[in-house]
Amino acid sequence: MAGQANPFESLQEQVDDAAAFLDAPPDVVTRLKNPERLLETNLTFERDDGSLETVRAYRSQFNGDRGPYKGGIRYHPGVTRDEVKALSGWMAYKCAVVDVPYGGGKGGIAIDPADYSESELERLTRAFATELRPLIGEDRDIPAPDVNTGQREMNWIKDTYETLENTTAPGVITGKALDSGGSEGRVEATGRSVALAAREAFDWLDRDLAGATVAVQGYGNAGSIAAALLADLGADVVAVSDSSGGIRAPDGLDPRAVKDHKAETGSVSGYGRFAAITNEELLTLDVDLLVPAALENAIDGDLAADVRADVIAEAANGPLTPDADDVLAEKDVYVVPDILANAGGVTVSYFEWVQNRQRFYWTESRVNEELERVITEAFEGIVDAFEAHETPNLRTAAYVVAIDRIVDAADQAGNWP
């Protein structure tokens, strides 16, 4: 059954695999496999009925050699210490792959937000922001949205920080609403980078994305936008799913209409009277492109043996275990790794931070043009490393690029005596 792999151990194995191609010293590799610090805190907040509840929350700061820590905050019952450590590491390497001058961070609260009212979530978010206050800042650590969080929560964190610090600092957080200092194009950025990375992969493989069949597992922000943009490029989206199940449409479906259906009903199921399909069935469909866009560990080694897609573009963080990578490499399935494919979110977050610092805001067309440049150049760099180092897959090549940049930054900074 998928989902049993420890995500932090998966990250460490990925780093080890790439470091072997760089002959990095063992002490350096150890440093690159562990976060620099981790906040673990209990948050007590008031429920609407006046009772108090205490929940566990985390913030991991993985590596700051290339700049301030950067990474999202998620609200999910599966949030754990090891998960946020892994996610913060993936963020550090993701930023390095696309050459954004940030380190890696990640945070989360172990709750199901559906169990709380909006006012309860606001009190909880502000409690977390208060705990984060000594760690975050425009030049220290810059949170962002992640699973089950969005502009609303980011606005609350920004307001809490600015109120407590008696300042104006829109760059303390990204993923904000436009009127609160957000950036055009930020909401679509992760899905857009998935579509761009898939396009580049198909071009590199001398395959035509127009007419290619696509299955998308996970139909939240990233999955639904990636599906829509892939359809705009001519691909046929033939299956989509969310946590409650999925639908299969062999002749293709309208991704935007499915998104509207989910917004109305809470699920993709039931749209268009298409055949129902499970998440596991979707992941093993015979399609040209598979987009896992849910949570980590969606595909393990056992399930990978049944995967029939030719190309996988990872919209989620860590959807494949290392065992799955090995199986897929043997089957000549090309995986566009998460640290490139879903890097649009952090890239446009960087653009937002730059705009906040300059107090000068860009048009959506400029944001999208700059994002396309970053993703296409990063893909070319990964392919160059893949071919130069003869790595077993594109993921290892991406880590080779990222580790090389982080090690260079650390070496150039030197060490305190």
C-alpha positions as CSV (number, residue, x, y, z in Angstrom):
1,M,0.0,0.0,0.0
2,A,1.3,3.4,-1.0
3,G,1.9,6.0,1.7
4,Q,4.1,4.0,4.2
5,A,7.5,5.5,3.3
6,N,8.9,8.1,5.6
7,P,9.2,11.3,3.6
8,F,12.2,12.5,5.4
9,E,14.1,9.2,4.8
10,S,13.0,9.5,1.1
11,L,14.6,13.0,0.9
12,Q,17.8,11.8,2.5
13,E,18.0,8.9,0.1
14,Q,17.5,11.3,-2.8
15,V,20.3,13.6,-1.6
16,D,22.7,10.6,-1.1
17,D,21.9,9.4,-4.7
18,A,22.8,12.8,-6.1
19,A,25.8,13.5,-3.9
20,A,27.5,10.3,-5.2
21,F,27.8,12.0,-8.6
22,L,29.5,15.0,-7.1
23,D,32.0,13.3,-4.8
24,A,30.8,15.5,-1.9
25,P,32.6,14.9,1.4
26,P,30.5,12.9,3.9
27,D,30.3,15.7,6.4
28,V,28.9,18.1,3.8
29,V,26.4,15.5,2.7
30,T,25.3,15.0,6.3
31,R,24.7,18.7,6.6
32,L,22.7,18.7,3.4
33,K,20.4,16.0,4.7
34,N,19.2,17.7,7.9
35,P,17.4,20.9,8.8
36,E,19.2,23.6,10.6
37,R,16.4,24.1,13.1
38,L,12.9,22.9,13.9
39,L,10.2,24.6,15.8
40,E,7.7,22.2,17.4
41,T,5.0,24.0,19.4
42,N,1.6,23.4,21.0
43,L,-1.0,26.0,20.0
44,T,-3.9,26.6,22.4
45,F,-6.9,28.5,20.9
46,E,-10.5,29.2,21.8
47,R,-13.3,27.3,20.1
48,D,-16.6,29.1,19.3
49,D,-18.2,27.5,22.3
50,G,-15.7,29.0,24.6
51,S,-13.7,25.8,25.2
52,L,-9.9,25.6,24.6
53,E,-8.2,23.2,22.2
54,T,-4.5,22.4,21.9
55,V,-3.0,21.2,18.6
56,R,0.6,20.5,17.4
57,A,2.3,22.8,14.9
58,Y,5.8,22.9,13.3
59,R,8.1,25.1,11.3
60,S,11.3,23.6,9.8
61,Q,14.2,25.7,8.5
62,F,16.3,23.5,6.3
63,N,19.1,25.4,4.7
64,G,19.8,29.1,4.5
65,D,23.1,29.1,2.4
66,R,21.4,30.8,-0.6
67,G,19.1,33.2,1.2
68,P,16.1,33.4,3.5
69,Y,14.1,30.3,4.3
70,K,11.1,29.9,2.1
71,G,8.2,27.5,2.2
72,G,4.5,27.0,2.8
73,I,2.3,26.2,5.7
74,R,-0.2,23.4,5.5
75,Y,-3.2,22.5,7.6
76,H,-3.7,18.7,7.4
77,P,-4.2,15.9,10.0
78,G,-1.2,14.1,8.6
79,V,1.3,16.8,9.4
80,T,4.2,15.4,11.3
81,R,7.7,16.4,12.3
82,D,9.3,14.2,9.6
83,E,6.9,15.5,7.0
84,V,7.8,19.2,7.5
85,K,11.5,18.3,7.7
86,A,11.2,16.6,4.3
87,L,9.1,19.3,2.8
88,S,11.6,22.0,4.0
89,G,14.4,20.1,2.4
90,W,12.6,19.7,-0.9
91,M,12.0,23.4,-0.8
92,A,15.7,24.2,-0.4
93,Y,16.6,22.0,-3.4
94,K,13.7,23.3,-5.4
95,C,14.8,26.9,-4.9
96,A,18.3,26.0,-6.0
97,V,17.1,24.1,-9.1
98,V,15.3,27.1,-10.4
99,D,18.1,29.4,-9.1
100,V,15.8,31.4,-6.8
101,P,17.9,33.0,-4.0
102,Y,16.1,31.3,-1.1
103,G,16.7,28.5,1.4
104,G,14.1,25.9,2.3
105,G,11.4,26.1,5.0
106,K,8.1,24.4,5.7
107,G,5.4,24.5,8.4
108,G,2.1,22.9,9.3
109,I,-0.6,22.4,11.8
110,A,-1.9,18.9,12.4
111,I,-5.6,19.6,12.0
112,D,-8.4,19.0,9.5
113,P,-9.6,22.5,8.7
114,A,-13.0,21.2,7.8
115,D,-13.6,20.6,11.5
116,Y,-13.4,24.3,12.4
117,S,-15.3,27.5,11.7
118,E,-13.6,30.5,9.9
119,S,-13.4,32.4,13.2
120,E,-11.7,29.4,14.9
121,L,-9.2,29.1,12.0
122,E,-8.4,32.8,12.3
123,R,-7.7,32.4,16.0
124,L,-5.6,29.4,15.4
125,T,-3.7,31.0,12.5
126,R,-3.0,34.1,14.6
127,A,-1.7,31.9,17.5
128,F,0.7,30.2,15.1
129,A,1.8,33.5,13.6
130,T,2.6,34.7,17.2
131,E,4.8,31.7,17.7
132,L,6.5,32.2,14.4
133,R,7.1,35.9,15.0
134,P,10.7,35.5,16.3
135,L,11.6,33.3,13.3
136,I,10.0,34.9,10.3
137,G,10.7,38.2,8.5
138,E,11.3,39.6,5.1
139,D,15.0,38.7,5.3
140,R,14.8,35.6,7.6
141,D,11.9,33.2,6.8
142,I,9.0,33.9,4.4
143,P,6.0,31.5,4.7
144,A,3.5,30.9,2.0
145,P,0.3,28.9,1.3
146,D,0.3,25.1,1.0
147,V,-2.2,22.3,1.4
148,N,-5.6,23.6,2.8
149,T,-4.3,27.2,3.2
150,G,-4.5,30.2,0.9
151,Q,-4.7,33.9,0.6
152,R,-7.0,34.2,3.7
153,E,-4.5,32.5,6.1
154,M,-1.6,34.4,4.6
155,N,-3.4,37.7,5.1
156,W,-4.0,36.8,8.8
157,I,-0.4,35.9,9.3
158,K,0.8,39.2,7.7
159,D,-1.6,41.3,9.8
160,T,-0.6,39.5,13.0
161,Y,3.2,40.0,12.3
162,E,2.8,43.6,11.3
163,T,0.6,44.4,14.3
164,L,3.0,42.8,16.8
165,E,6.1,44.4,15.1
166,N,4.3,47.7,14.7
167,T,5.5,47.9,11.1
168,T,4.5,47.4,7.5
169,A,6.2,44.4,6.0
170,P,4.2,42.8,3.1
171,G,7.2,40.7,2.1
172,V,7.0,38.7,5.4
173,I,4.7,36.3,3.6
174,T,3.7,35.5,0.1
175,G,0.6,34.1,-1.5
176,K,-1.4,37.1,-0.2
177,A,-4.5,38.6,-1.8
178,L,-3.8,41.2,-4.4
179,D,-5.1,44.1,-2.3
180,S,-2.8,42.9,0.5
181,G,0.4,43.0,-1.6
182,G,0.0,39.7,-3.5
183,S,1.2,39.1,-7.1
184,E,-0.7,38.6,-10.3
185,G,-0.3,35.0,-11.4
186,R,0.5,33.5,-8.0
187,V,-2.7,31.4,-7.7
188,E,-2.0,29.7,-11.1
189,A,1.8,29.5,-10.7
190,T,2.2,25.9,-9.5
191,G,-0.1,24.4,-12.0
192,R,1.4,26.6,-14.8
193,S,4.9,25.3,-14.0
194,V,3.7,21.7,-14.1
195,A,2.3,22.3,-17.6
196,L,5.4,24.1,-18.8
197,A,7.7,21.4,-17.4
198,A,5.6,18.7,-19.1
199,R,5.8,20.7,-22.4
200,E,9.6,20.9,-22.1
201,A,9.8,17.2,-21.3
202,F,7.7,16.2,-24.4
203,D,9.8,18.5,-26.6
204,W,13.0,16.9,-25.3
205,L,11.6,13.5,-25.9
206,D,10.6,14.6,-29.4
207,R,6.9,13.9,-28.6
208,D,3.9,15.9,-29.3
209,L,1.9,17.1,-26.3
210,A,-1.0,18.0,-28.6
211,G,-3.3,15.0,-28.5
212,A,-1.4,13.3,-25.6
213,T,-3.6,11.7,-23.0
214,V,-3.4,13.0,-19.4
215,A,-4.5,11.7,-16.0
216,V,-4.5,14.0,-13.0
217,Q,-4.6,12.6,-9.5
218,G,-5.6,15.3,-7.0
219,Y,-7.8,18.1,-8.2
220,G,-7.0,21.0,-5.9
221,N,-5.4,24.2,-7.0
222,A,-2.3,22.7,-8.7
223,G,-4.0,19.7,-10.3
224,S,-7.0,21.6,-11.7
225,I,-4.9,24.4,-13.1
226,A,-2.3,22.1,-14.6
227,A,-5.1,20.1,-16.2
228,A,-6.7,23.2,-17.7
229,L,-3.3,24.6,-19.1
230,L,-2.4,21.2,-20.5
231,A,-5.7,21.1,-22.3
232,D,-4.9,24.6,-23.7
233,L,-1.7,23.1,-25.1
234,G,-3.8,20.5,-26.9
235,A,-3.6,17.5,-24.5
236,D,-6.6,15.4,-23.8
237,V,-7.4,15.1,-20.1
238,V,-9.0,11.7,-19.8
239,A,-9.2,11.1,-16.0
240,V,-9.1,13.2,-12.9
241,S,-9.6,12.4,-9.2
242,D,-9.7,13.8,-5.7
243,S,-9.8,12.4,-2.2
244,S,-13.3,11.0,-2.7
245,G,-12.7,9.3,-6.0
246,G,-12.4,10.1,-9.7
247,I,-13.9,10.0,-13.2
248,R,-12.6,8.6,-16.5
249,A,-13.5,10.1,-19.8
250,P,-11.7,8.2,-22.6
251,D,-12.6,10.9,-25.2
252,G,-11.5,13.7,-22.9
253,L,-13.2,16.1,-20.6
254,D,-13.3,19.9,-19.9
255,P,-11.0,20.5,-17.0
256,R,-12.5,23.9,-16.1
257,A,-16.1,22.5,-16.1
258,V,-14.9,19.8,-13.8
259,K,-13.4,22.4,-11.5
260,D,-16.7,24.3,-11.4
261,H,-18.5,21.0,-10.7
262,K,-16.2,20.3,-7.7
263,A,-16.7,23.9,-6.4
264,E,-20.4,23.3,-6.4
265,T,-20.5,19.7,-5.1
266,G,-17.2,19.3,-3.2
267,S,-16.0,16.5,-5.5
268,V,-15.1,15.7,-9.1
269,S,-17.3,12.5,-8.8
270,G,-20.6,12.6,-10.7
271,Y,-19.5,15.1,-13.3
272,G,-20.8,14.3,-16.8
273,R,-22.0,10.8,-15.8
274,F,-18.5,9.5,-16.6
275,A,-17.4,6.2,-15.3
276,A,-16.2,6.2,-11.7
277,I,-12.5,5.4,-11.0
278,T,-10.4,5.0,-7.9
279,N,-7.2,7.0,-7.3
280,E,-5.1,3.8,-7.6
281,E,-6.8,2.9,-10.9
282,L,-6.1,6.4,-12.2
283,L,-2.4,6.1,-11.3
284,T,-2.1,3.0,-13.4
285,L,-4.0,4.1,-16.5
286,D,-2.4,3.7,-19.9
287,V,-1.8,7.4,-20.6
288,D,1.0,9.5,-22.1
289,L,1.3,11.8,-19.1
290,L,0.4,11.2,-15.4
291,V,0.2,14.2,-13.0
292,P,0.2,13.2,-9.3
293,A,-1.0,16.3,-7.6
294,A,-2.2,15.2,-4.2
295,L,0.1,14.3,-1.2
296,E,3.5,12.6,-0.8
297,N,3.9,8.8,-1.3
298,A,1.1,8.3,-3.8
299,I,3.2,5.8,-5.7
300,D,5.4,3.3,-4.0
301,G,7.5,0.5,-5.5
302,D,4.7,-2.0,-5.7
303,L,2.3,0.4,-7.4
304,A,5.0,1.7,-9.8
305,A,5.2,-1.8,-11.3
306,D,1.7,-1.2,-12.6
307,V,2.2,2.4,-13.8
308,R,1.7,2.6,-17.6
309,A,2.2,6.3,-18.2
310,D,5.2,7.3,-20.4
311,V,5.9,10.6,-18.6
312,I,5.1,11.7,-15.0
313,A,5.1,15.4,-14.0
314,E,5.0,15.7,-10.2
315,A,2.6,18.5,-9.1
316,A,2.7,17.3,-5.5
317,N,5.7,17.2,-3.3
318,G,7.2,13.8,-3.0
319,P,4.5,11.7,-4.7
320,L,6.9,9.0,-5.6
321,T,9.0,7.0,-3.1
322,P,12.6,6.2,-3.9
323,D,11.6,2.6,-4.6
324,A,9.1,3.8,-7.2
325,D,11.8,5.9,-8.8
326,D,14.0,2.8,-9.3
327,V,11.1,0.8,-10.7
328,L,10.1,3.5,-13.1
329,A,13.7,4.1,-14.3
330,E,13.9,0.5,-15.2
331,K,10.7,0.8,-17.2
332,D,12.0,3.9,-19.0
333,V,9.3,6.1,-17.6
334,Y,10.5,9.7,-17.5
335,V,9.7,11.6,-14.3
336,V,9.8,15.4,-14.2
337,P,10.7,15.8,-10.5
338,D,8.6,17.9,-8.1
339,I,11.6,20.2,-7.4
340,L,11.2,21.5,-11.0
341,A,7.7,20.7,-12.0
342,N,5.9,22.4,-9.1
343,A,8.5,25.1,-8.6
344,G,6.2,27.7,-10.1
345,G,4.7,28.5,-6.7
346,V,8.0,29.4,-5.1
347,T,9.2,31.2,-8.2
348,V,6.2,33.5,-8.3
349,S,6.4,33.8,-4.5
350,Y,9.9,35.2,-5.1
351,F,8.5,37.6,-7.7
352,E,5.9,38.7,-5.2
353,W,8.6,39.2,-2.5
354,V,10.6,41.3,-5.0
355,Q,7.6,43.4,-5.8
356,N,6.8,43.9,-2.1
357,R,10.4,45.0,-1.4
358,Q,10.3,47.4,-4.3
359,R,6.7,48.6,-3.8
360,F,6.3,48.2,-7.6
361,Y,4.0,45.6,-9.0
362,W,4.1,43.7,-12.3
363,T,1.4,42.8,-14.8
364,E,0.2,39.2,-15.1
365,S,1.8,38.9,-18.5
366,R,5.2,39.8,-17.1
367,V,4.9,37.3,-14.2
368,N,4.0,34.5,-16.6
369,E,6.8,35.4,-19.1
370,E,9.4,35.5,-16.3
371,L,8.0,32.2,-14.9
372,E,8.2,30.5,-18.3
373,R,11.8,31.7,-18.7
374,V,12.8,30.3,-15.3
375,I,11.2,26.9,-15.8
376,T,12.5,26.4,-19.3
377,E,16.1,27.4,-18.3
378,A,15.9,25.1,-15.3
379,F,14.7,22.2,-17.4
380,E,17.6,22.7,-19.8
381,G,20.1,22.7,-16.8
382,I,18.7,19.4,-15.5
383,V,18.9,17.8,-18.9
384,D,22.6,19.0,-19.2
385,A,23.3,17.4,-15.8
386,F,21.5,14.2,-16.8
387,E,23.6,13.8,-19.9
388,A,26.9,15.0,-18.4
389,H,26.8,12.9,-15.3
390,E,24.8,10.0,-16.8
391,T,22.4,10.0,-13.8
392,P,19.8,7.3,-13.7
393,N,16.9,9.7,-13.9
394,L,16.0,13.4,-14.1
395,R,15.4,13.6,-10.3
396,T,19.0,12.7,-9.5
397,A,20.1,15.2,-12.1
398,A,18.0,17.9,-10.5
399,Y,19.5,17.2,-7.1
400,V,23.0,17.3,-8.7
401,V,22.3,20.8,-10.0
402,A,20.8,21.9,-6.6
403,I,23.4,20.5,-4.4
404,D,26.2,21.9,-6.5
405,R,24.7,25.4,-6.1
406,I,24.1,25.1,-2.4
407,V,27.6,23.7,-1.8
408,D,29.1,26.6,-3.8
409,A,27.2,29.2,-1.8
410,A,28.4,27.6,1.5
411,D,32.0,27.4,0.3
412,Q,32.0,31.0,-0.8
413,A,30.6,32.2,2.6
414,G,33.4,30.3,4.4
415,N,33.2,29.1,8.0
416,W,33.4,30.9,11.3
417,P,36.6,30.0,13.3
